[in-house]
């Protein structure tokens, strides 16, 4: 039974920080790249960061320098550290396996507002 459980979202002011977590189960986590996606109202879901098996990361230009992705294979967990948050970062954030995505989790809401 594949499960992805995102957590850590919330309401923050511009310039603030959040650390998102994604707990995965039902597959061999360490064998797959993992990605963080976000979906803002009225926009397509977009990949904002991914991390390969060896820890190599790729960050979308829109969040580069502010977001960091990491993983703990022993805990089957991928993290997204979000700093210097902007209102345009407001979205529901999801994680998933790459390239063969599994069923989406519930996501976690991030709202950046003053």
Helices and strands as residue ranges (DSSP letters): E 3-7, E 10-12, E 18-25, G 29-31, E 33-39, E 46-51, E 57-59, E 67-72, G 73-75, E 77-82, G 87-89, E 91-98, E 108-112
